[in-house]
Amino acid sequence: MDALGRVQIEAEEGERLSRFATRSSASLGRERDELPDAYRTCFQRDRDRILHCKSFRRLANKTQVFLAPEGDHYRTRLTHTLEVAQIARDIARPLRLNEDLTEAIALGHDLGHTPFGHAGERALRRAIGSRVGVSEEDGDRFRGLFRHNEQSVRVVRFLEKDGRGLNLTREVLDGIRCHAGTLRASTLEGRVVARADRIAYVNHDIDDAVRAGLLTEDMLPAASRAILGGSSSERIQTMVEDVIAASDGAGDVLMSREKEDALLDLRSFLFENLYNTGDAKQEEPKAEQMLVSLFDYFMDHVDEVPQEYLRACESDVARVADYVSSMTDRYAIRVYQEVFVPRAWKLGM
C-alpha cells in the first residue's frame, strides 16, 4: 500500500480542481506559522481542528429554531451544521472547488452562536446595548454589538485551546465571517457555504415545523412549491442542481433568478409564520430574559466568569459576552437556576 502524502495531494489538486478553486498550496497561511503536516493539507487540518474543538461539541445542545423541543428528531445547531456541510460539499464537488476548504468553513460557521438561537443573539445585543448606551433604534450599530458570525471567528482565534485559538488559515476565517448577511467571502468555497446555509435552514426549518404540526406543505407559497418542489428533499435537490448549473464556468456561486426568488419567498413566509410568531416562539421571551439576567449578573460578578474567558480580551463586556454566548441551552438554564432560584434549606447547609 502506498500512502498519499500532503505534497501528492496538493499536486493532485492542481490537476483536478477548477481554475476558480482555492488550492491548498496557495493558501494565504495562518496568523502563526506552523510546519506543514506530512499527510494533510492546511485545509484538512483546519477541518479536523474544528471537528475536535469544544465549541463544535457544544452545538449539539444549542437551539436551531425550536427551544427545548419534545422529541428526538428536531434539528439542533449541530445537525444544522452537518447538513450545511453536506449540501456545500454536494455543490463544491461537481464545480471542482476545494471540498476540504468548503467543509472546514461549513463546520465552523456557527461555532459562535448563542444558546436559544437567534432569540439569544437578540438578548445579548440588548444586554450589551444597555451597558454601552446603544438601543435597538440605533439600527446597524445595535446589530453590530453581537453578530454570531463575528463571534464564530472570535471563538476560533481567541477562545479555543485555553486562549491560544485554533490558528486556522485565513481562507477559513474569511469564509466563517462572511457566511451571513451581505458579506461576501473572498473564496468561492466560502460563497458556497453561504448558499448552502440558506438552502439548509429554510428547508429543514420547514421540515421541523411540519413535524411539530405548526405548518403543512399546503400552507407554503404555491408558486415556490411549483418551482422548487413539494418536499424538503425535492427543494434541496432542485436548488443544489440550480446552483451548480448557474455557477458552472461563471467564476462565482450563483442561483438562477427564478429559483432564488422562490427561495426568498419561502424565507419570507417562514419569518411571517414561524420565526416571528406562533407557538414555536412563545417561550422565547423567557429565554431572552434569562440571558439578559445572566449577562447582567456576570457583569456585576466578573470574578465568577471562568478563567478561559478572561484571557481573550480587554473589556468586561466582551468577556461576559464570550462566556454567555458559549453556553448551551441547558447549561444556561442550570446557571440561571444556581444564580437566581433559591435552594431549599436543609440542616447542614
C-alpha positions as CSV (number, residue, x, y, z in Angstrom):
1,M,0.0,0.0,0.0
2,D,1.4,3.4,-1.0
3,A,0.4,6.2,1.4
4,L,-0.7,9.5,-0.2
5,G,1.3,12.4,1.3
6,R,0.4,16.1,1.5
7,V,2.6,17.1,-1.4
8,Q,1.0,14.5,-3.6
9,I,-2.5,15.7,-2.6
10,E,-1.5,19.3,-3.4
11,A,-0.2,18.2,-6.8
12,E,-3.4,16.3,-7.4
13,E,-5.4,19.4,-6.5
14,G,-3.5,21.3,-9.2
15,E,-4.7,18.8,-11.8
16,R,-8.2,18.2,-10.6
17,L,-9.6,21.5,-9.3
18,S,-11.1,24.2,-11.4
19,R,-9.1,27.3,-12.2
20,F,-11.6,29.1,-9.9
21,A,-10.9,26.9,-6.9
22,T,-8.7,27.7,-3.9
23,R,-5.6,25.4,-3.8
24,S,-4.2,24.3,-0.5
25,S,-0.7,25.1,-1.8
26,A,-1.7,28.7,-2.5
27,S,-3.2,29.4,0.9
28,L,-2.6,32.8,2.5
29,G,-1.4,30.9,5.6
30,R,-2.1,31.3,9.3
31,E,-1.6,34.1,11.8
32,R,1.1,32.0,13.4
33,D,3.4,30.0,11.1
34,E,3.4,26.2,11.5
35,L,5.3,23.3,10.0
36,P,3.1,21.6,7.4
37,D,1.6,18.2,8.1
38,A,3.1,15.2,6.4
39,Y,-0.3,13.8,5.2
40,R,-2.9,16.5,5.5
41,T,-3.3,19.8,3.6
42,C,-3.7,23.0,5.6
43,F,-7.5,23.0,5.0
44,Q,-7.8,19.3,6.0
45,R,-6.0,20.2,9.3
46,D,-8.4,23.1,9.8
47,R,-11.4,20.9,9.3
48,D,-10.0,18.4,11.9
49,R,-9.3,21.1,14.4
50,I,-12.8,22.4,14.2
51,L,-14.3,19.0,14.4
52,H,-12.4,18.2,17.6
53,C,-12.9,21.5,19.4
54,K,-15.1,22.1,22.4
55,S,-17.3,24.7,20.7
56,F,-18.2,22.2,18.0
57,R,-19.4,19.7,20.6
58,R,-21.5,22.3,22.3
59,L,-23.5,22.8,19.2
60,A,-25.4,19.6,20.0
61,N,-27.2,21.3,22.8
62,K,-27.9,24.7,21.2
63,T,-31.2,25.6,19.7
64,Q,-31.8,25.9,16.0
65,V,-35.4,27.1,15.9
66,F,-37.4,25.2,18.5
67,L,-36.4,25.8,22.1
68,A,-36.0,22.6,24.1
69,P,-38.3,20.6,21.8
70,E,-40.1,17.5,23.0
71,G,-38.8,14.7,20.7
72,D,-35.5,13.5,19.3
73,H,-35.9,14.4,15.7
74,Y,-35.8,18.2,15.7
75,R,-32.7,20.0,14.4
76,T,-30.1,21.4,16.7
77,R,-27.3,23.8,15.8
78,L,-25.1,20.8,15.3
79,T,-27.3,18.9,12.9
80,H,-27.9,22.1,11.0
81,T,-24.1,22.5,10.7
82,L,-23.7,18.9,9.4
83,E,-26.5,19.5,6.8
84,V,-24.8,22.7,5.7
85,A,-21.5,20.8,5.3
86,Q,-23.1,18.1,3.2
87,I,-25.1,20.5,0.9
88,A,-21.9,22.6,0.5
89,R,-19.8,19.6,-0.5
90,D,-22.5,18.5,-2.9
91,I,-22.2,21.8,-4.6
92,A,-18.4,22.1,-4.4
93,R,-17.6,18.7,-5.8
94,P,-19.1,19.0,-9.3
95,L,-17.9,22.6,-9.6
96,R,-14.4,21.2,-8.8
97,L,-13.9,23.5,-5.9
98,N,-11.8,22.6,-2.8
99,E,-14.1,20.3,-0.8
100,D,-11.8,20.4,2.2
101,L,-11.9,24.2,2.5
102,T,-15.6,24.1,1.9
103,E,-16.2,21.6,4.7
104,A,-13.9,23.4,7.2
105,I,-15.8,26.7,6.7
106,A,-19.2,24.9,7.0
107,L,-18.2,23.1,10.2
108,G,-17.0,26.3,11.8
109,H,-19.6,28.7,10.6
110,D,-21.9,28.7,13.7
111,L,-19.4,28.0,16.5
112,G,-20.1,31.4,18.0
113,H,-23.9,31.1,18.1
114,T,-25.6,31.8,21.3
115,P,-27.9,29.5,23.3
116,F,-31.6,29.7,22.3
117,G,-30.8,30.5,18.6
118,H,-31.5,34.0,17.3
119,A,-33.5,34.8,20.4
120,G,-30.3,34.5,22.3
121,E,-28.5,36.7,19.8
122,R,-31.1,39.4,20.2
123,A,-30.9,39.1,24.0
124,L,-27.2,39.6,24.1
125,R,-27.4,42.6,21.9
126,R,-30.0,44.2,24.2
127,A,-27.9,43.3,27.3
128,I,-24.7,44.7,25.8
129,G,-26.5,47.7,24.5
130,S,-27.9,48.6,27.9
131,R,-24.3,48.7,29.2
132,V,-22.8,50.7,26.4
133,G,-25.7,53.0,25.7
134,V,-26.8,51.7,22.3
135,S,-30.5,50.9,21.7
136,E,-32.4,49.0,19.0
137,E,-33.3,52.3,17.4
138,D,-29.6,52.7,16.5
139,G,-30.0,50.1,13.7
140,D,-26.8,48.7,12.3
141,R,-24.8,50.0,15.3
142,F,-27.1,47.9,17.6
143,R,-26.9,44.9,15.4
144,G,-23.2,45.2,15.4
145,L,-23.0,44.8,19.1
146,F,-23.1,41.0,18.7
147,R,-23.1,39.0,15.5
148,H,-22.8,35.3,15.6
149,N,-20.6,35.1,12.5
150,E,-18.0,37.5,14.1
151,Q,-18.3,35.6,17.3
152,S,-17.5,32.3,15.5
153,V,-14.3,33.9,14.2
154,R,-13.5,35.1,17.8
155,V,-14.1,31.6,19.1
156,V,-11.5,30.0,16.7
157,R,-9.0,32.8,17.0
158,F,-9.0,33.6,20.7
159,L,-11.2,31.3,22.9
160,E,-10.4,27.8,21.9
161,K,-7.5,25.9,23.4
162,D,-7.2,27.9,26.5
163,G,-6.9,31.2,24.7
164,R,-4.4,30.1,22.0
165,G,-7.1,29.6,19.4
166,L,-7.1,27.0,16.6
167,N,-4.8,29.1,14.3
168,L,-6.9,28.4,11.2
169,T,-6.0,29.5,7.7
170,R,-7.1,33.0,6.6
171,E,-9.4,31.4,3.9
172,V,-11.3,29.5,6.6
173,L,-11.6,32.6,8.9
174,D,-12.8,34.6,5.9
175,G,-15.5,32.1,5.0
176,I,-16.7,31.8,8.6
177,R,-17.0,35.5,8.9
178,C,-18.7,36.1,5.6
179,H,-21.3,33.3,5.7
180,A,-24.1,35.6,6.9
181,G,-25.8,38.9,5.9
182,T,-24.5,40.9,3.0
183,L,-20.8,39.9,3.5
184,R,-19.1,38.2,0.6
185,A,-16.4,35.6,1.1
186,S,-13.2,36.1,-0.9
187,T,-13.2,32.4,-2.0
188,L,-15.8,30.6,-4.0
189,E,-15.7,27.9,-1.3
190,G,-16.9,30.4,1.3
191,R,-19.6,31.6,-1.1
192,V,-20.8,28.0,-1.5
193,V,-21.2,27.7,2.3
194,A,-23.2,30.9,2.4
195,R,-25.6,29.5,-0.2
196,A,-25.7,26.1,1.5
197,D,-26.5,27.7,4.8
198,R,-29.6,29.4,3.5
199,I,-30.7,26.3,1.5
200,A,-30.3,24.1,4.6
201,Y,-32.1,26.2,7.2
202,V,-35.1,27.2,5.0
203,N,-35.8,23.6,4.2
204,H,-35.0,21.9,7.5
205,D,-37.0,24.6,9.4
206,I,-40.0,23.8,7.2
207,D,-39.4,20.1,7.9
208,D,-39.3,20.6,11.7
209,A,-42.3,22.9,11.6
210,V,-44.3,20.3,9.7
211,R,-43.2,17.7,12.1
212,A,-44.4,19.9,15.0
213,G,-47.8,20.4,13.4
214,L,-47.2,24.2,13.0
215,L,-47.2,24.2,9.2
216,T,-48.3,21.9,6.4
217,E,-46.8,21.7,2.9
218,D,-50.0,23.1,1.5
219,M,-49.6,26.3,3.6
220,L,-46.3,27.2,1.8
221,P,-46.4,29.6,-1.1
222,A,-47.8,27.7,-4.1
223,A,-45.5,29.4,-6.6
224,S,-42.4,28.5,-4.6
225,R,-43.6,24.8,-4.3
226,A,-44.3,24.7,-8.0
227,I,-40.8,25.9,-8.8
228,L,-38.7,24.2,-6.1
229,G,-40.7,21.0,-5.2
230,G,-43.3,19.7,-2.9
231,S,-41.0,18.3,-0.1
232,S,-37.8,19.5,1.6
233,S,-35.7,16.8,-0.1
234,E,-37.0,17.8,-3.6
235,R,-36.4,21.5,-2.9
236,I,-32.8,20.9,-1.7
237,Q,-32.1,18.8,-4.8
238,T,-33.6,21.5,-7.1
239,M,-31.6,24.3,-5.5
240,V,-28.3,22.4,-5.4
241,E,-28.6,21.5,-9.1
242,D,-29.6,25.1,-9.9
243,V,-26.5,26.5,-8.1
244,I,-24.3,24.1,-9.9
245,A,-25.8,24.9,-13.3
246,A,-25.8,28.6,-12.8
247,S,-22.2,28.7,-11.4
248,D,-20.5,26.4,-13.9
249,G,-17.8,28.3,-15.6
250,A,-19.0,31.6,-14.1
251,G,-16.3,32.3,-11.6
252,D,-18.9,32.9,-8.9
253,V,-21.5,31.0,-6.9
254,L,-24.9,31.9,-8.3
255,M,-28.6,30.8,-8.5
256,S,-31.0,31.5,-11.3
257,R,-33.3,34.4,-10.7
258,E,-36.4,32.1,-10.7
259,K,-35.0,29.7,-8.1
260,E,-33.6,32.4,-5.9
261,D,-36.8,34.4,-5.8
262,A,-38.7,31.2,-4.9
263,L,-36.2,30.6,-2.1
264,L,-36.6,34.1,-0.8
265,D,-40.4,33.8,-0.9
266,L,-40.1,30.7,1.3
267,R,-37.8,32.5,3.7
268,S,-40.2,35.5,4.0
269,F,-43.0,33.1,4.6
270,L,-41.1,31.5,7.5
271,F,-40.4,34.9,9.1
272,E,-44.0,35.8,8.9
273,N,-45.4,32.4,10.0
274,L,-42.7,30.7,12.1
275,Y,-39.7,32.7,13.2
276,N,-41.5,35.8,14.4
277,T,-44.9,34.4,15.6
278,G,-46.8,31.3,16.6
279,D,-46.4,28.5,19.2
280,A,-42.7,28.0,18.4
281,K,-41.9,31.5,19.7
282,Q,-44.0,31.6,22.9
283,E,-41.1,30.6,25.1
284,E,-38.5,32.9,23.5
285,P,-39.2,36.0,25.8
286,K,-38.4,33.8,28.8
287,A,-35.1,32.6,27.1
288,E,-34.2,36.2,26.2
289,Q,-34.9,37.5,29.7
290,M,-32.8,34.6,31.1
291,L,-29.8,35.6,29.0
292,V,-30.1,39.3,29.8
293,S,-30.3,38.4,33.5
294,L,-27.2,36.2,33.2
295,F,-25.3,38.8,31.4
296,D,-26.1,41.5,34.0
297,Y,-25.3,39.2,36.8
298,F,-21.8,38.3,35.5
299,M,-21.1,41.9,34.6
300,D,-21.5,42.6,38.3
301,H,-19.6,39.4,39.3
302,V,-16.8,39.2,36.6
303,D,-14.7,37.2,39.1
304,E,-17.1,34.3,38.7
305,V,-16.5,34.1,34.9
306,P,-14.4,31.0,34.1
307,Q,-10.7,31.8,33.6
308,E,-10.7,30.7,30.0
309,Y,-13.0,33.7,29.1
310,L,-10.9,36.2,31.0
311,R,-7.7,35.9,28.9
312,A,-9.0,36.8,25.5
313,C,-10.0,40.4,25.7
314,E,-9.6,43.8,27.4
315,S,-13.2,44.6,28.4
316,D,-15.6,43.0,30.9
317,V,-18.4,43.4,28.3
318,A,-16.6,41.2,25.8
319,R,-15.5,38.7,28.5
320,V,-19.1,38.2,29.7
321,A,-20.5,38.1,26.2
322,D,-17.9,35.4,25.3
323,Y,-19.0,33.4,28.4
324,V,-22.8,33.7,28.0
325,S,-22.7,33.2,24.2
326,S,-20.7,30.0,24.7
327,M,-23.3,28.4,26.9
328,T,-25.6,25.6,25.7
329,D,-29.3,25.9,26.3
330,R,-29.3,23.5,29.3
331,Y,-26.1,25.0,30.8
332,A,-27.6,28.5,30.7
333,I,-30.8,27.2,32.4
334,R,-28.7,25.5,35.1
335,V,-26.5,28.5,35.7
336,Y,-29.6,30.7,35.9
337,Q,-31.2,28.3,38.5
338,E,-28.0,28.3,40.5
339,V,-27.8,32.1,40.5
340,F,-31.4,33.2,40.8
341,V,-33.5,30.3,42.1
342,P,-33.4,29.8,45.9
343,R,-32.5,26.4,47.0
344,A,-34.5,24.6,49.8
345,W,-32.9,25.0,53.2
346,K,-31.8,21.8,54.9
347,L,-29.8,21.1,58.0
348,G,-26.1,21.3,57.5
349,M,-26.2,23.9,54.7
